[in-house]
Amino acid sequence: MSERGIALIAAGSAVLGSITTGCFAWKAGHRQAAAAKAAGHRQAALISTVQATTDEP
């Protein structure tokens, strides 16, 4: 195999590796964002419960 062919295979492998890593990072980021959003909703519900309890006469 020529040097050019080896270089093309190496470059293609690098690009494919970058795409694969990017997909996994993107999916992990979205899962983390969804978890943070859910935690925020739970915290807001807890805060409103505490406020309602402290506002009772």
mmCIF entry with sequence, helices, sheets and N, C-alpha, C, O atoms, coordinates in Angstrom:
data_MODEL
# 
_entry.id   MODEL 
# 
_entity.id                         1 
_entity.type                       polymer 
_entity.pdbx_number_of_molecules   1 
# 
_entity_poly.entity_id                      1 
_entity_poly.type                           'polypeptide(L)' 
_entity_poly.nstd_linkage                   no 
_entity_poly.nstd_monomer                   no 
_entity_poly.pdbx_seq_one_letter_code       MSERGIALIAAGSAVLGSITTGCFAWKAGHRQAAAAKAAGHRQAALISTVQATTDEP 
_entity_poly.pdbx_seq_one_letter_code_can   MSERGIALIAAGSAVLGSITTGCFAWKAGHRQAAAAKAAGHRQAALISTVQATTDEP 
_entity_poly.pdbx_strand_id                 A 
# 
loop_
_entity_poly_seq.entity_id 
_entity_poly_seq.num 
_entity_poly_seq.mon_id 
_entity_poly_seq.hetero 
1 1  MET n 
1 2  SER n 
1 3  GLU n 
1 4  ARG n 
1 5  GLY n 
1 6  ILE n 
1 7  ALA n 
1 8  LEU n 
1 9  ILE n 
1 10 ALA n 
1 11 ALA n 
1 12 GLY n 
1 13 SER n 
1 14 ALA n 
1 15 VAL n 
1 16 LEU n 
1 17 GLY n 
1 18 SER n 
1 19 ILE n 
1 20 THR n 
1 21 THR n 
1 22 GLY n 
1 23 CYS n 
1 24 PHE n 
1 25 ALA n 
1 26 TRP n 
1 27 LYS n 
1 28 ALA n 
1 29 GLY n 
1 30 HIS n 
1 31 ARG n 
1 32 GLN n 
1 33 ALA n 
1 34 ALA n 
1 35 ALA n 
1 36 ALA n 
1 37 LYS n 
1 38 ALA n 
1 39 ALA n 
1 40 GLY n 
1 41 HIS n 
1 42 ARG n 
1 43 GLN n 
1 44 ALA n 
1 45 ALA n 
1 46 LEU n 
1 47 ILE n 
1 48 SER n 
1 49 THR n 
1 50 VAL n 
1 51 GLN n 
1 52 ALA n 
1 53 THR n 
1 54 THR n 
1 55 ASP n 
1 56 GLU n 
1 57 PRO n 
# 
_struct_asym.id          A 
_struct_asym.entity_id   1 
# 
_struct_conf.conf_type_id            HELX_P 
_struct_conf.id                      HELX_P1 
_struct_conf.pdbx_PDB_helix_id       AA1 
_struct_conf.beg_label_comp_id       GLU 
_struct_conf.beg_label_asym_id       A 
_struct_conf.beg_label_seq_id        3 
_struct_conf.pdbx_beg_PDB_ins_code   ? 
_struct_conf.end_label_comp_id       ASP 
_struct_conf.end_label_asym_id       A 
_struct_conf.end_label_seq_id        55 
_struct_conf.pdbx_end_PDB_ins_code   ? 
_struct_conf.beg_auth_comp_id        GLU 
_struct_conf.beg_auth_asym_id        A 
_struct_conf.beg_auth_seq_id         3 
_struct_conf.end_auth_comp_id        ASP 
_struct_conf.end_auth_asym_id        A 
_struct_conf.end_auth_seq_id         55 
_struct_conf.pdbx_PDB_helix_class    1 
_struct_conf.details                 ? 
_struct_conf.pdbx_PDB_helix_length   53 
# 
_struct_conf_type.id          HELX_P 
_struct_conf_type.criteria    ? 
_struct_conf_type.reference   ? 
# 
loop_
_atom_site.group_PDB 
_atom_site.id 
_atom_site.type_symbol 
_atom_site.label_atom_id 
_atom_site.label_alt_id 
_atom_site.label_comp_id 
_atom_site.label_asym_id 
_atom_site.label_entity_id 
_atom_site.label_seq_id 
_atom_site.pdbx_PDB_ins_code 
_atom_site.Cartn_x 
_atom_site.Cartn_y 
_atom_site.Cartn_z 
_atom_site.occupancy 
_atom_site.B_iso_or_equiv 
_atom_site.pdbx_formal_charge 
_atom_site.auth_seq_id 
_atom_site.auth_comp_id 
_atom_site.auth_asym_id 
_atom_site.auth_atom_id 
_atom_site.pdbx_PDB_model_num 
ATOM 1   N N  . MET A 1 1  ? 0.854   -1.173 0.000  1.00 0.00 ? 1  MET A N  1 
ATOM 2   C CA . MET A 1 1  ? 0.000   0.000  0.000  1.00 0.00 ? 1  MET A CA 1 
ATOM 3   C C  . MET A 1 1  ? 0.897   1.233  0.000  1.00 0.00 ? 1  MET A C  1 
ATOM 4   O O  . MET A 1 1  ? 1.939   1.264  0.655  1.00 0.00 ? 1  MET A O  1 
ATOM 5   N N  . SER A 1 2  ? 0.481   2.218  -0.728 1.00 0.00 ? 2  SER A N  1 
ATOM 6   C CA . SER A 1 2  ? 1.290   3.430  -0.845 1.00 0.00 ? 2  SER A CA 1 
ATOM 7   C C  . SER A 1 2  ? 1.164   4.289  0.406  1.00 0.00 ? 2  SER A C  1 
ATOM 8   O O  . SER A 1 2  ? 0.266   4.113  1.229  1.00 0.00 ? 2  SER A O  1 
ATOM 9   N N  . GLU A 1 3  ? 2.094   5.216  0.512  1.00 0.00 ? 3  GLU A N  1 
ATOM 10  C CA . GLU A 1 3  ? 2.066   6.134  1.659  1.00 0.00 ? 3  GLU A CA 1 
ATOM 11  C C  . GLU A 1 3  ? 0.803   6.979  1.655  1.00 0.00 ? 3  GLU A C  1 
ATOM 12  O O  . GLU A 1 3  ? 0.252   7.304  2.707  1.00 0.00 ? 3  GLU A O  1 
ATOM 13  N N  . ARG A 1 4  ? 0.355   7.328  0.463  1.00 0.00 ? 4  ARG A N  1 
ATOM 14  C CA . ARG A 1 4  ? -0.865  8.135  0.354  1.00 0.00 ? 4  ARG A CA 1 
ATOM 15  C C  . ARG A 1 4  ? -2.080  7.345  0.864  1.00 0.00 ? 4  ARG A C  1 
ATOM 16  O O  . ARG A 1 4  ? -2.934  7.904  1.553  1.00 0.00 ? 4  ARG A O  1 
ATOM 17  N N  . GLY A 1 5  ? -2.158  6.085  0.538  1.00 0.00 ? 5  GLY A N  1 
ATOM 18  C CA . GLY A 1 5  ? -3.261  5.247  1.002  1.00 0.00 ? 5  GLY A CA 1 
ATOM 19  C C  . GLY A 1 5  ? -3.251  5.106  2.516  1.00 0.00 ? 5  GLY A C  1 
ATOM 20  O O  . GLY A 1 5  ? -4.301  5.165  3.156  1.00 0.00 ? 5  GLY A O  1 
ATOM 21  N N  . ILE A 1 6  ? -2.080  4.922  3.083  1.00 0.00 ? 6  ILE A N  1 
ATOM 22  C CA . ILE A 1 6  ? -1.960  4.814  4.533  1.00 0.00 ? 6  ILE A CA 1 
ATOM 23  C C  . ILE A 1 6  ? -2.374  6.124  5.192  1.00 0.00 ? 6  ILE A C  1 
ATOM 24  O O  . ILE A 1 6  ? -3.053  6.116  6.219  1.00 0.00 ? 6  ILE A O  1 
ATOM 25  N N  . ALA A 1 7  ? -1.973  7.237  4.614  1.00 0.00 ? 7  ALA A N  1 
ATOM 26  C CA . ALA A 1 7  ? -2.330  8.547  5.156  1.00 0.00 ? 7  ALA A CA 1 
ATOM 27  C C  . ALA A 1 7  ? -3.836  8.762  5.087  1.00 0.00 ? 7  ALA A C  1 
ATOM 28  O O  . ALA A 1 7  ? -4.416  9.319  6.019  1.00 0.00 ? 7  ALA A O  1 
ATOM 29  N N  . LEU A 1 8  ? -4.483  8.334  4.006  1.00 0.00 ? 8  LEU A N  1 
ATOM 30  C CA . LEU A 1 8  ? -5.929  8.483  3.873  1.00 0.00 ? 8  LEU A CA 1 
ATOM 31  C C  . LEU A 1 8  ? -6.670  7.606  4.896  1.00 0.00 ? 8  LEU A C  1 
ATOM 32  O O  . LEU A 1 8  ? -7.669  8.033  5.474  1.00 0.00 ? 8  LEU A O  1 
ATOM 33  N N  . ILE A 1 9  ? -6.186  6.405  5.110  1.00 0.00 ? 9  ILE A N  1 
ATOM 34  C CA . ILE A 1 9  ? -6.805  5.534  6.103  1.00 0.00 ? 9  ILE A CA 1 
ATOM 35  C C  . ILE A 1 9  ? -6.653  6.135  7.499  1.00 0.00 ? 9  ILE A C  1 
ATOM 36  O O  . ILE A 1 9  ? -7.600  6.122  8.286  1.00 0.00 ? 9  ILE A O  1 
ATOM 37  N N  . ALA A 1 10 ? -5.479  6.657  7.806  1.00 0.00 ? 10 ALA A N  1 
ATOM 38  C CA . ALA A 1 10 ? -5.250  7.272  9.119  1.00 0.00 ? 10 ALA A CA 1 
ATOM 39  C C  . ALA A 1 10 ? -6.136  8.497  9.304  1.00 0.00 ? 10 ALA A C  1 
ATOM 40  O O  . ALA A 1 10 ? -6.716  8.692  10.373 1.00 0.00 ? 10 ALA A O  1 
ATOM 41  N N  . ALA A 1 11 ? -6.240  9.313  8.278  1.00 0.00 ? 11 ALA A N  1 
ATOM 42  C CA . ALA A 1 11 ? -7.080  10.511 8.371  1.00 0.00 ? 11 ALA A CA 1 
ATOM 43  C C  . ALA A 1 11 ? -8.550  10.124 8.513  1.00 0.00 ? 11 ALA A C  1 
ATOM 44  O O  . ALA A 1 11 ? -9.273  10.730 9.303  1.00 0.00 ? 11 ALA A O  1 
ATOM 45  N N  . GLY A 1 12 ? -8.993  9.132  7.763  1.00 0.00 ? 12 GLY A N  1 
ATOM 46  C CA . GLY A 1 12 ? -10.379 8.678  7.866  1.00 0.00 ? 12 GLY A CA 1 
ATOM 47  C C  . GLY A 1 12 ? -10.684 8.116  9.243  1.00 0.00 ? 12 GLY A C  1 
ATOM 48  O O  . GLY A 1 12 ? -11.767 8.337  9.784  1.00 0.00 ? 12 GLY A O  1 
ATOM 49  N N  . SER A 1 13 ? -9.728  7.389  9.809  1.00 0.00 ? 13 SER A N  1 
ATOM 50  C CA . SER A 1 13 ? -9.909  6.853  11.156 1.00 0.00 ? 13 SER A CA 1 
ATOM 51  C C  . SER A 1 13 ? -10.013 7.976  12.177 1.00 0.00 ? 13 SER A C  1 
ATOM 52  O O  . SER A 1 13 ? -10.830 7.910  13.096 1.00 0.00 ? 13 SER A O  1 
ATOM 53  N N  . ALA A 1 14 ? -9.203  8.987  12.022 1.00 0.00 ? 14 ALA A N  1 
ATOM 54  C CA . ALA A 1 14 ? -9.250  10.122 12.948 1.00 0.00 ? 14 ALA A CA 1 
ATOM 55  C C  . ALA A 1 14 ? -10.591 10.849 12.861 1.00 0.00 ? 14 ALA A C  1 
ATOM 56  O O  . ALA A 1 14 ? -11.171 11.217 13.882 1.00 0.00 ? 14 ALA A O  1 
ATOM 57  N N  . VAL A 1 15 ? -11.074 11.052 11.649 1.00 0.00 ? 15 VAL A N  1 
ATOM 58  C CA . VAL A 1 15 ? -12.369 11.724 11.468 1.00 0.00 ? 15 VAL A CA 1 
ATOM 59  C C  . VAL A 1 15 ? -13.498 10.885 12.048 1.00 0.00 ? 15 VAL A C  1 
ATOM 60  O O  . VAL A 1 15 ? -14.367 11.410 12.744 1.00 0.00 ? 15 VAL A O  1 
ATOM 61  N N  . LEU A 1 16 ? -13.493 9.586  11.766 1.00 0.00 ? 16 LEU A N  1 
ATOM 62  C CA . LEU A 1 16 ? -14.532 8.708  12.292 1.00 0.00 ? 16 LEU A CA 1 
ATOM 63  C C  . LEU A 1 16 ? -14.488 8.651  13.816 1.00 0.00 ? 16 LEU A C  1 
ATOM 64  O O  . LEU A 1 16 ? -15.534 8.628  14.466 1.00 0.00 ? 16 LEU A O  1 
ATOM 65  N N  . GLY A 1 17 ? -13.298 8.629  14.384 1.00 0.00 ? 17 GLY A N  1 
ATOM 66  C CA . GLY A 1 17 ? -13.166 8.647  15.839 1.00 0.00 ? 17 GLY A CA 1 
ATOM 67  C C  . GLY A 1 17 ? -13.704 9.935  16.437 1.00 0.00 ? 17 GLY A C  1 
ATOM 68  O O  . GLY A 1 17 ? -14.351 9.912  17.484 1.00 0.00 ? 17 GLY A O  1 
ATOM 69  N N  . SER A 1 18 ? -13.444 11.046 15.789 1.00 0.00 ? 18 SER A N  1 
ATOM 70  C CA . SER A 1 18 ? -13.940 12.333 16.270 1.00 0.00 ? 18 SER A CA 1 
ATOM 71  C C  . SER A 1 18 ? -15.464 12.395 16.213 1.00 0.00 ? 18 SER A C  1 
ATOM 72  O O  . SER A 1 18 ? -16.104 12.891 17.140 1.00 0.00 ? 18 SER A O  1 
ATOM 73  N N  . ILE A 1 19 ? -16.036 11.899 15.140 1.00 0.00 ? 19 ILE A N  1 
ATOM 74  C CA . ILE A 1 19 ? -17.497 11.897 15.004 1.00 0.00 ? 19 ILE A CA 1 
ATOM 75  C C  . ILE A 1 19 ? -18.125 11.018 16.077 1.00 0.00 ? 19 ILE A C  1 
ATOM 76  O O  . ILE A 1 19 ? -19.113 11.403 16.702 1.00 0.00 ? 19 ILE A O  1 
ATOM 77  N N  . THR A 1 20 ? -17.553 9.844  16.287 1.00 0.00 ? 20 THR A N  1 
ATOM 78  C CA . THR A 1 20 ? -18.086 8.926  17.294 1.00 0.00 ? 20 THR A CA 1 
ATOM 79  C C  . THR A 1 20 ? -18.010 9.539  18.684 1.00 0.00 ? 20 THR A C  1 
ATOM 80  O O  . THR A 1 20 ? -18.982 9.500  19.438 1.00 0.00 ? 20 THR A O  1 
ATOM 81  N N  . THR A 1 21 ? -16.869 10.098 19.018 1.00 0.00 ? 21 THR A N  1 
ATOM 82  C CA . THR A 1 21 ? -16.695 10.733 20.329 1.00 0.00 ? 21 THR A CA 1 
ATOM 83  C C  . THR A 1 21 ? -17.657 11.904 20.491 1.00 0.00 ? 21 THR A C  1 
ATOM 84  O O  . THR A 1 21 ? -18.234 12.089 21.562 1.00 0.00 ? 21 THR A O  1 
ATOM 85  N N  . GLY A 1 22 ? -17.831 12.688 19.445 1.00 0.00 ? 22 GLY A N  1 
ATOM 86  C CA . GLY A 1 22 ? -18.752 13.819 19.491 1.00 0.00 ? 22 GLY A CA 1 
ATOM 87  C C  . GLY A 1 22 ? -20.186 13.380 19.732 1.00 0.00 ? 22 GLY A C  1 
ATOM 88  O O  . GLY A 1 22 ? -20.915 14.026 20.484 1.00 0.00 ? 22 GLY A O  1 
ATOM 89  N N  . CYS A 1 23 ? -20.596 12.286 19.100 1.00 0.00 ? 23 CYS A N  1 
ATOM 90  C CA . CYS A 1 23 ? -21.967 11.776 19.305 1.00 0.00 ? 23 CYS A CA 1 
ATOM 91  C C  . CYS A 1 23 ? -22.172 11.355 20.748 1.00 0.00 ? 23 CYS A C  1 
ATOM 92  O O  . CYS A 1 23 ? -23.196 11.677 21.352 1.00 0.00 ? 23 CYS A O  1 
ATOM 93  N N  . PHE A 1 24 ? -21.199 10.633 21.310 1.00 0.00 ? 24 PHE A N  1 
ATOM 94  C CA . PHE A 1 24 ? -21.331 10.210 22.699 1.00 0.00 ? 24 PHE A CA 1 
ATOM 95  C C  . PHE A 1 24 ? -21.349 11.406 23.644 1.00 0.00 ? 24 PHE A C  1 
ATOM 96  O O  . PHE A 1 24 ? -22.123 11.425 24.601 1.00 0.00 ? 24 PHE A O  1 
ATOM 97  N N  . ALA A 1 25 ? -20.512 12.395 23.390 1.00 0.00 ? 25 ALA A N  1 
ATOM 98  C CA . ALA A 1 25 ? -20.476 13.589 24.236 1.00 0.00 ? 25 ALA A CA 1 
ATOM 99  C C  . ALA A 1 25 ? -21.789 14.359 24.133 1.00 0.00 ? 25 ALA A C  1 
ATOM 100 O O  . ALA A 1 25 ? -22.291 14.865 25.137 1.00 0.00 ? 25 ALA A O  1 
ATOM 101 N N  . TRP A 1 26 ? -22.345 14.449 22.934 1.00 0.00 ? 26 TRP A N  1 
ATOM 102 C CA . TRP A 1 26 ? -23.609 15.160 22.726 1.00 0.00 ? 26 TRP A CA 1 
ATOM 103 C C  . TRP A 1 26 ? -24.737 14.468 23.488 1.00 0.00 ? 26 TRP A C  1 
ATOM 104 O O  . TRP A 1 26 ? -25.539 15.123 24.155 1.00 0.00 ? 26 TRP A O  1 
ATOM 105 N N  . LYS A 1 27 ? -24.793 13.142 23.382 1.00 0.00 ? 27 LYS A N  1 
ATOM 106 C CA . LYS A 1 27 ? -25.841 12.390 24.087 1.00 0.00 ? 27 LYS A CA 1 
ATOM 107 C C  . LYS A 1 27 ? -25.686 12.534 25.602 1.00 0.00 ? 27 LYS A C  1 
ATOM 108 O O  . LYS A 1 27 ? -26.671 12.712 26.317 1.00 0.00 ? 27 LYS A O  1 
ATOM 109 N N  . ALA A 1 28 ? -24.456 12.458 26.079 1.00 0.00 ? 28 ALA A N  1 
ATOM 110 C CA . ALA A 1 28 ? -24.220 12.598 27.519 1.00 0.00 ? 28 ALA A CA 1 
ATOM 111 C C  . ALA A 1 28 ? -24.600 13.995 27.991 1.00 0.00 ? 28 ALA A C  1 
ATOM 112 O O  . ALA A 1 28 ? -25.156 14.147 29.079 1.00 0.00 ? 28 ALA A O  1 
ATOM 113 N N  . GLY A 1 29 ? -24.314 15.002 27.203 1.00 0.00 ? 29 GLY A N  1 
ATOM 114 C CA . GLY A 1 29 ? -24.685 16.369 27.546 1.00 0.00 ? 29 GLY A CA 1 
ATOM 115 C C  . GLY A 1 29 ? -26.185 16.546 27.652 1.00 0.00 ? 29 GLY A C  1 
ATOM 116 O O  . GLY A 1 29 ? -26.678 17.212 28.562 1.00 0.00 ? 29 GLY A O  1 
ATOM 117 N N  . HIS A 1 30 ? -26.907 15.950 26.723 1.00 0.00 ? 30 HIS A N  1 
ATOM 118 C CA . HIS A 1 30 ? -28.367 16.053 26.772 1.00 0.00 ? 30 HIS A CA 1 
ATOM 119 C C  . HIS A 1 30 ? -28.950 15.311 27.975 1.00 0.00 ? 30 HIS A C  1 
ATOM 120 O O  . HIS A 1 30 ? -29.905 15.783 28.592 1.00 0.00 ? 30 HIS A O  1 
ATOM 121 N N  . ARG A 1 31 ? -28.380 14.150 28.308 1.00 0.00 ? 31 ARG A N  1 
ATOM 122 C CA . ARG A 1 31 ? -28.846 13.433 29.495 1.00 0.00 ? 31 ARG A CA 1 
ATOM 123 C C  . ARG A 1 31 ? -28.572 14.243 30.756 1.00 0.00 ? 31 ARG A C  1 
ATOM 124 O O  . ARG A 1 31 ? -29.402 14.296 31.663 1.00 0.00 ? 31 ARG A O  1 
ATOM 125 N N  . GLN A 1 32 ? -27.398 14.876 30.805 1.00 0.00 ? 32 GLN A N  1 
ATOM 126 C CA . GLN A 1 32 ? -27.048 15.682 31.970 1.00 0.00 ? 32 GLN A CA 1 
ATOM 127 C C  . GLN A 1 32 ? -27.967 16.901 32.080 1.00 0.00 ? 32 GLN A C  1 
ATOM 128 O O  . GLN A 1 32 ? -28.383 17.266 33.179 1.00 0.00 ? 32 GLN A O  1 
ATOM 129 N N  . ALA A 1 33 ? -28.281 17.524 30.956 1.00 0.00 ? 33 ALA A N  1 
ATOM 130 C CA . ALA A 1 33 ? -29.181 18.681 30.973 1.00 0.00 ? 33 ALA A CA 1 
ATOM 131 C C  . ALA A 1 33 ? -30.579 18.278 31.430 1.00 0.00 ? 33 ALA A C  1 
ATOM 132 O O  . ALA A 1 33 ? -31.217 19.008 32.188 1.00 0.00 ? 33 ALA A O  1 
ATOM 133 N N  . ALA A 1 34 ? -31.055 17.129 30.976 1.00 0.00 ? 34 ALA A N  1 
ATOM 134 C CA . ALA A 1 34 ? -32.381 16.660 31.394 1.00 0.00 ? 34 ALA A CA 1 
ATOM 135 C C  . ALA A 1 34 ? -32.402 16.360 32.892 1.00 0.00 ? 34 ALA A C  1 
ATOM 136 O O  . ALA A 1 34 ? -33.384 16.650 33.575 1.00 0.00 ? 34 ALA A O  1 
ATOM 137 N N  . ALA A 1 35 ? -31.315 15.779 33.398 1.00 0.00 ? 35 ALA A N  1 
ATOM 138 C CA . ALA A 1 35 ? -31.244 15.485 34.831 1.00 0.00 ? 35 ALA A CA 1 
ATOM 139 C C  . ALA A 1 35 ? -31.207 16.771 35.648 1.00 0.00 ? 35 ALA A C  1 
ATOM 140 O O  . ALA A 1 35 ? -31.834 16.852 36.704 1.00 0.00 ? 35 ALA A O  1 
ATOM 141 N N  . ALA A 1 36 ? -30.479 17.773 35.167 1.00 0.00 ? 36 ALA A N  1 
ATOM 142 C CA . ALA A 1 36 ? -30.416 19.054 35.876 1.00 0.00 ? 36 ALA A CA 1 
ATOM 143 C C  . ALA A 1 36 ? -31.778 19.743 35.871 1.00 0.00 ? 36 ALA A C  1 
ATOM 144 O O  . ALA A 1 36 ? -32.171 20.357 36.863 1.00 0.00 ? 36 ALA A O  1 
ATOM 145 N N  . LYS A 1 37 ? -32.485 19.641 34.767 1.00 0.00 ? 37 LYS A N  1 
ATOM 146 C CA . LYS A 1 37 ? -33.822 20.239 34.677 1.00 0.00 ? 37 LYS A CA 1 
ATOM 147 C C  . LYS A 1 37 ? -34.775 19.563 35.655 1.00 0.00 ? 37 LYS A C  1 
ATOM 148 O O  . LYS A 1 37 ? -35.544 20.235 36.343 1.00 0.00 ? 37 LYS A O  1 
ATOM 149 N N  . ALA A 1 38 ? -34.726 18.233 35.717 1.00 0.00 ? 38 ALA A N  1 
ATOM 150 C CA . ALA A 1 38 ? -35.588 17.503 36.638 1.00 0.00 ? 38 ALA A CA 1 
ATOM 151 C C  . ALA A 1 38 ? -35.250 17.846 38.086 1.00 0.00 ? 38 ALA A C  1 
ATOM 152 O O  . ALA A 1 38 ? -36.147 18.001 38.915 1.00 0.00 ? 38 ALA A O  1 
ATOM 153 N N  . ALA A 1 39 ? -33.963 17.965 38.389 1.00 0.00 ? 39 ALA A N  1 
ATOM 154 C CA . ALA A 1 39 ? -33.559 18.333 39.750 1.00 0.00 ? 39 ALA A CA 1 
ATOM 155 C C  . ALA A 1 39 ? -34.035 19.743 40.089 1.00 0.00 ? 39 ALA A C  1 
ATOM 156 O O  . ALA A 1 39 ? -34.433 20.002 41.225 1.00 0.00 ? 39 ALA A O  1 
ATOM 157 N N  . GLY A 1 40 ? -34.000 20.638 39.136 1.00 0.00 ? 40 GLY A N  1 
ATOM 158 C CA . GLY A 1 40 ? -34.492 21.997 39.350 1.00 0.00 ? 40 GLY A CA 1 
ATOM 159 C C  . GLY A 1 40 ? -35.980 22.023 39.640 1.00 0.00 ? 40 GLY A C  1 
ATOM 160 O O  . GLY A 1 40 ? -36.441 22.768 40.505 1.00 0.00 ? 40 GLY A O  1 
ATOM 161 N N  . HIS A 1 41 ? -36.736 21.200 38.908 1.00 0.00 ? 41 HIS A N  1 
ATOM 162 C CA . HIS A 1 41 ? -38.181 21.129 39.155 1.00 0.00 ? 41 HIS A CA 1 
ATOM 163 C C  . HIS A 1 41 ? -38.470 20.577 40.554 1.00 0.00 ? 41 HIS A C  1 
ATOM 164 O O  . HIS A 1 41 ? -39.354 21.076 41.251 1.00 0.00 ? 41 HIS A O  1 
ATOM 165 N N  . ARG A 1 42 ? -37.720 19.543 40.960 1.00 0.00 ? 42 ARG A N  1 
ATOM 166 C CA . ARG A 1 42 ? -37.918 18.986 42.303 1.00 0.00 ? 42 ARG A CA 1 
ATOM 167 C C  . ARG A 1 42 ? -37.568 20.016 43.372 1.00 0.00 ? 42 ARG A C  1 
ATOM 168 O O  . ARG A 1 42 ? -38.255 20.122 44.388 1.00 0.00 ? 42 ARG A O  1 
ATOM 169 N N  . GLN A 1 43 ? -36.498 20.772 43.142 1.00 0.00 ? 43 GLN A N  1 
ATOM 170 C CA . GLN A 1 43 ? -36.101 21.782 44.110 1.00 0.00 ? 43 GLN A CA 1 
ATOM 171 C C  . GLN A 1 43 ? -37.143 22.899 44.189 1.00 0.00 ? 43 GLN A C  1 
ATOM 172 O O  . GLN A 1 43 ? -37.446 23.383 45.279 1.00 0.00 ? 43 GLN A O  1 
ATOM 173 N N  . ALA A 1 44 ? -37.687 23.307 43.057 1.00 0.00 ? 44 ALA A N  1 
ATOM 174 C CA . ALA A 1 44 ? -38.717 24.345 43.053 1.00 0.00 ? 44 ALA A CA 1 
ATOM 175 C C  . ALA A 1 44 ? -39.966 23.876 43.787 1.00 0.00 ? 44 ALA A C  1 
ATOM 176 O O  . ALA A 1 44 ? -40.590 24.655 44.509 1.00 0.00 ? 44 ALA A O  1 
ATOM 177 N N  . ALA A 1 45 ? -40.336 22.609 43.608 1.00 0.00 ? 45 ALA A N  1 
ATOM 178 C CA . ALA A 1 45 ? -41.500 22.076 44.317 1.00 0.00 ? 45 ALA A CA 1 
ATOM 179 C C  . ALA A 1 45 ? -41.253 22.060 45.821 1.00 0.00 ? 45 ALA A C  1 
ATOM 180 O O  . ALA A 1 45 ? -42.149 22.364 46.608 1.00 0.00 ? 45 ALA A O  1 
ATOM 181 N N  . LEU A 1 46 ? -40.053 21.709 46.210 1.00 0.00 ? 46 LEU A N  1 
ATOM 182 C CA . LEU A 1 46 ? -39.709 21.688 47.635 1.00 0.00 ? 46 LEU A CA 1 
ATOM 183 C C  . LEU A 1 46 ? -39.739 23.099 48.220 1.00 0.00 ? 46 LEU A C  1 
ATOM 184 O O  . LEU A 1 46 ? -40.241 23.305 49.325 1.00 0.00 ? 46 LEU A O  1 
ATOM 185 N N  . ILE A 1 47 ? -39.211 24.053 47.489 1.00 0.00 ? 47 ILE A N  1 
ATOM 186 C CA . ILE A 1 47 ? -39.203 25.437 47.975 1.00 0.00 ? 47 ILE A CA 1 
ATOM 187 C C  . ILE A 1 47 ? -40.626 25.961 48.121 1.00 0.00 ? 47 ILE A C  1 
ATOM 188 O O  . ILE A 1 47 ? -40.935 26.638 49.102 1.00 0.00 ? 47 ILE A O  1 
ATOM 189 N N  . SER A 1 48 ? -41.495 25.659 47.164 1.00 0.00 ? 48 SER A N  1 
ATOM 190 C CA . SER A 1 48 ? -42.875 26.145 47.271 1.00 0.00 ? 48 SER A CA 1 
ATOM 191 C C  . SER A 1 48 ? -43.594 25.485 48.453 1.00 0.00 ? 48 SER A C  1 
ATOM 192 O O  . SER A 1 48 ? -44.425 26.111 49.112 1.00 0.00 ? 48 SER A O  1 
ATOM 193 N N  . THR A 1 49 ? -43.269 24.224 48.711 1.00 0.00 ? 49 THR A N  1 
ATOM 194 C CA . THR A 1 49 ? -43.862 23.542 49.869 1.00 0.00 ? 49 THR A CA 1 
ATOM 195 C C  . THR A 1 49 ? -43.406 24.190 51.171 1.00 0.00 ? 49 THR A C  1 
ATOM 196 O O  . THR A 1 49 ? -44.206 24.414 52.080 1.00 0.00 ? 49 THR A O  1 
ATOM 197 N N  . VAL A 1 50 ? -42.122 24.486 51.248 1.00 0.00 ? 50 VAL A N  1 
ATOM 198 C CA . VAL A 1 50 ? -41.590 25.131 52.464 1.00 0.00 ? 50 VAL A CA 1 
ATOM 199 C C  . VAL A 1 50 ? -42.197 26.523 52.632 1.00 0.00 ? 50 VAL A C  1 
ATOM 200 O O  . VAL A 1 50 ? -42.542 26.906 53.750 1.00 0.00 ? 50 VAL A O  1 
ATOM 201 N N  . GLN A 1 51 ? -42.332 27.277 51.559 1.00 0.00 ? 51 GLN A N  1 
ATOM 202 C CA . GLN A 1 51 ? -42.926 28.611 51.636 1.00 0.00 ? 51 GLN A CA 1 
ATOM 203 C C  . GLN A 1 51 ? -44.380 28.533 52.078 1.00 0.00 ? 51 GLN A C  1 
ATOM 204 O O  . GLN A 1 51 ? -44.826 29.347 52.886 1.00 0.00 ? 51 GLN A O  1 
ATOM 205 N N  . ALA A 1 52 ? -45.126 27.556 51.554 1.00 0.00 ? 52 ALA A N  1 
ATOM 206 C CA . ALA A 1 52 ? -46.526 27.403 51.946 1.00 0.00 ? 52 ALA A CA 1 
ATOM 207 C C  . ALA A 1 52 ? -46.631 27.032 53.420 1.00 0.00 ? 52 ALA A C  1 
ATOM 208 O O  . ALA A 1 52 ? -47.550 27.473 54.110 1.00 0.00 ? 52 ALA A O  1 
ATOM 209 N N  . THR A 1 53 ? -45.700 26.231 53.896 1.00 0.00 ? 53 THR A N  1 
ATOM 210 C CA . THR A 1 53 ? -45.720 25.826 55.307 1.00 0.00 ? 53 THR A CA 1 
ATOM 211 C C  . THR A 1 53 ? -45.399 27.005 56.215 1.00 0.00 ? 53 THR A C  1 
ATOM 212 O O  . THR A 1 53 ? -46.034 27.172 57.256 1.00 0.00 ? 53 THR A O  1 
ATOM 213 N N  . THR A 1 54 ? -44.438 27.814 55.842 1.00 0.00 ? 54 THR A N  1 
ATOM 214 C CA . THR A 1 54 ? -44.060 28.945 56.680 1.00 0.00 ? 54 THR A CA 1 
ATOM 215 C C  . THR A 1 54 ? -45.068 30.083 56.607 1.00 0.00 ? 54 THR A C  1 
ATOM 216 O O  . THR A 1 54 ? -45.124 30.910 57.517 1.00 0.00 ? 54 THR A O  1 
ATOM 217 N N  . ASP A 1 55 ? -45.864 30.143 55.544 1.00 0.00 ? 55 ASP A N  1 
ATOM 218 C CA . ASP A 1 55 ? -46.866 31.209 55.404 1.00 0.00 ? 55 ASP A CA 1 
ATOM 219 C C  . ASP A 1 55 ? -48.163 30.914 56.125 1.00 0.00 ? 55 ASP A C  1 
ATOM 220 O O  . ASP A 1 55 ? -49.014 31.796 56.246 1.00 0.00 ? 55 ASP A O  1 
ATOM 221 N N  . GLU A 1 56 ? -48.335 29.697 56.606 1.00 0.00 ? 56 GLU A N  1 
ATOM 222 C CA . GLU A 1 56 ? -49.578 29.348 57.314 1.00 0.00 ? 56 GLU A CA 1 
ATOM 223 C C  . GLU A 1 56 ? -49.673 30.115 58.625 1.00 0.00 ? 56 GLU A C  1 
ATOM 224 O O  . GLU A 1 56 ? -48.673 30.305 59.317 1.00 0.00 ? 56 GLU A O  1 
ATOM 225 N N  . PRO A 1 57 ? -50.892 30.558 58.963 1.00 0.00 ? 57 PRO A N  1 
ATOM 226 C CA . PRO A 1 57 ? -51.045 31.340 60.219 1.00 0.00 ? 57 PRO A CA 1 
ATOM 227 C C  . PRO A 1 57 ? -50.944 30.477 61.451 1.00 0.00 ? 57 PRO A C  1 
ATOM 228 O O  . PRO A 1 57 ? -51.052 30.982 62.569 1.00 0.00 ? 57 PRO A O  1 
# 
